[in-house]
Amino acid sequence: MNDAYIELREFLNSIPNGFPESESGIEIKILKRIFSPEEAELFMKLKLSFETVEQISTRTGVDVEYIRKMLPVMKNKGQLVGISKGDFSLYRIYPYVFGIYEFQGSMMDKDFAAMAEEYMDSTMAEQFFTIEPPMMKSIPIGIEVKDDTTIEPYESVAALIEGAKSWSVRDCICKKEKALLGNKCDKPMEVCLSFAPVPGFFDNDDTCRAITKDEAYDILKMSEEAGLVHMTSNYKSGHFYICNCCKCCCGPLTKYISISKNAVAKSAYVAVVESDLCISCGACLERCQANAIEMKDYAEITDCIGCGLCVSTCPVEAIKLVRREKDDIPEVPANEREWLKLRAEERGLNDDYKKLL
């Protein structure tokens, strides 16, 4: 049985996101918790691009009725993405992160949380959070951008929400994991938003709660007030989620602080302090989720990820977001496919992963 899970580990690691082997083999235990052997075998026959049940059957030789029976179950277990309309369905696989792990809310208990924590602190973190391009990028709080530059759609949470036709929310898996391990933070937990370009996409999804567009905006407002950073995929088009993250729980933010500045892609904006206005009250220091502020005679900001949380909390409006100099704005891949290509090159992968596209 272990052979199937070792093969699955290698398969997931062939995806540019990565899923490396650890010394303890804890990742095999994680895969056993998530997948049955039959699910593992079928998962490895699927692709990163959408296919119909019939296309999968024709390409793989697997019985079409078996696939039709298995894939909805696997979708509801957070193993893959599925779109269904009547009798028509499309499916594609997830990488481990962002993907399978984030959709294991119903699976997450104390034992699974301990395993996930151990794996994230092993070779997983070193590989995942140091290699470019980063998986996630900070999105500025649009209402706090004071200059007259154009905000691109991928830089605006409002544009991402408005571009969708269905919305959902689920518990933050990172916060849930930490809470189960006795490290619960005081931030709201049900804050992970997903959205889709088709109506009713989440109506029968067991991994989330379908919501309205207005409710999505309410969650964004609540998250900002709680001091959470808006983050999404680090590319320009094809977004399907907005995470609302804190430095005590969120993998990318904790690793940005402790391991590598490659863990989070910065937004095109940076916080600037007007020193003559700053009263050194420390409000921004408490709110910063990137440990980017040091309080001296006035607030000094370095390694700013450009989220704007310090701007919205400053009682004397001494901080503003401005667009970075052109040479300092991080390059953003056009879409997921370009991100995968760049990530594969950085990891030294050969072209085998392209067979999954």
DANORHU-V727629 format. One record per pair of residues at least 24 apart in sequence whose ideal C-beta (glycine too) atoms are under 8 Angstrom apart, sorted by the first residue. I is the first residue (numbers start at 1). J is the second residue. Records with the same first field share a line. If there is no record, write none. Layout:
I->J + J
This chain:
1->37
2->28
4->37 + 40 + 41
5->31 + 32 + 35 + 37 + 40
7->40 + 44
8->35 + 40 + 43 + 44
11->43 + 44
12->95 + 96
14->349 + 352 + 353 + 356
15->48 + 95 + 96 + 340 + 353 + 356
16->95 + 339 + 340 + 341 + 343 + 344 + 347 + 349 + 353
17->95 + 96 + 97 + 98 + 99 + 128 + 135 + 343
18->95 + 96 + 124 + 127 + 128 + 131 + 347
19->95 + 96 + 124
20->123 + 124 + 127
21->123
22->118 + 119 + 122 + 123 + 124
23->122 + 123
24->118 + 122
26->115 + 118 + 119 + 122
27->119 + 124
29->115
30->112 + 115 + 116 + 119
33->107 + 112 + 115
34->77 + 78 + 79 + 100 + 104 + 107
35->79
38->70
39->70 + 73 + 74 + 77 + 79
42->67 + 70 + 71 + 74
43->74 + 79 + 80 + 93
46->80 + 91 + 92 + 93
47->92 + 93 + 355 + 356 + 357
48->92 + 93 + 95 + 340 + 356 + 357
49->92 + 356 + 357
50->81 + 83 + 90 + 91 + 92
51->90 + 91 + 92
52->88 + 89 + 90
53->89 + 91
56->91
75->205
76->205 + 206 + 207
77->106 + 107
78->102 + 103 + 104 + 105 + 106 + 107 + 207
79->103
83->196 + 198 + 201
84->204
85->198
93->356
97->128 + 135 + 251
98->135 + 136 + 233 + 241
101->173
102->173 + 192
103->170 + 173 + 207
104->173
105->170 + 171 + 173 + 176 + 207
106->206 + 207
108->173 + 176 + 177 + 180
109->180
110->180 + 181
113->176 + 177 + 178 + 180 + 181
114->181
116->177
117->177 + 181
120->251
125->251 + 255 + 259
126->259
127->347
129->251 + 252 + 255 + 256 + 259 + 260 + 262 + 263
130->259 + 260 + 262 + 263
131->262 + 343 + 346 + 347
132->262 + 342 + 343 + 346
133->234 + 265 + 331 + 333 + 339 + 342 + 343 + 346
134->234 + 252 + 262 + 263 + 264 + 265
135->233 + 234 + 252
136->231 + 232 + 233 + 234 + 243 + 252 + 264 + 265
137->231 + 232 + 233 + 234 + 264 + 265 + 266 + 267 + 330 + 332
138->229 + 230 + 231 + 264 + 265 + 266 + 267 + 305 + 306 + 307
139->230 + 231 + 232 + 242 + 267 + 307
140->230 + 267 + 268 + 269 + 306 + 307 + 308 + 321
141->224 + 230 + 307 + 308 + 309 + 311 + 312 + 321
144->308 + 311 + 312 + 320 + 321
145->269 + 308 + 321 + 323
146->320 + 321 + 322
147->320 + 321 + 322 + 323
149->323
152->236 + 268
153->236
154->232 + 235 + 236 + 237 + 239 + 332
155->267 + 268 + 269
157->220 + 230 + 242
160->195 + 232 + 239 + 242
161->193 + 195 + 213 + 216 + 217 + 220 + 242
162->213
163->195 + 197
164->195 + 196 + 197 + 213
165->196 + 197 + 198 + 199 + 201
166->195 + 196 + 198 + 199 + 200 + 201 + 202 + 203 + 210
167->193 + 194 + 195 + 202 + 210 + 211 + 212 + 213 + 215 + 216
168->193 + 194 + 195 + 201 + 202 + 205 + 208 + 209 + 210 + 211
169->193 + 194 + 208 + 209 + 211 + 215 + 216 + 219
170->194 + 207 + 208 + 209
172->243 + 244 + 245 + 249 + 250
174->245 + 249 + 250 + 251
175->246 + 249
177->249
178->248 + 249
183->248 + 249
185->246 + 248 + 249
187->226 + 227 + 228 + 246 + 248 + 249
188->222 + 223 + 226 + 228
190->219
191->219 + 222 + 223 + 228 + 243 + 244
192->241 + 242 + 243 + 244
193->219 + 220 + 241 + 242 + 243 + 244
194->240 + 241
195->239 + 240 + 241 + 242
196->240
219->244
220->244
224->309 + 312
227->286 + 287 + 289 + 309 + 313
228->289
229->253 + 289 + 290 + 305 + 307 + 309
230->307
231->264
233->336 + 339
234->265 + 332 + 333 + 339
235->332 + 333 + 334 + 335 + 336 + 338 + 339
236->332 + 333 + 334 + 335
237->334 + 335
238->335 + 336
245->289
246->289
247->289 + 290 + 291
250->289
253->289 + 290
256->290 + 305
257->290 + 291
261->303
264->290 + 305
265->330 + 332
266->304 + 305 + 306 + 324 + 330
267->305 + 306 + 307
268->306 + 323 + 324 + 329 + 330
269->306 + 308 + 321 + 322 + 323 + 324
270->301 + 304 + 306 + 321 + 322 + 323 + 324 + 328
271->301 + 304 + 306 + 308 + 310 + 311 + 319 + 320 + 321
272->301 + 319 + 320 + 321 + 322
273->298 + 299 + 300 + 301 + 318 + 319
274->318 + 319 + 320
275->318
277->316 + 317 + 318
278->316 + 318 + 319
279->315 + 316 + 318
281->315 + 316
283->313 + 314 + 315
284->309 + 310 + 313 + 314 + 319
286->313
287->313
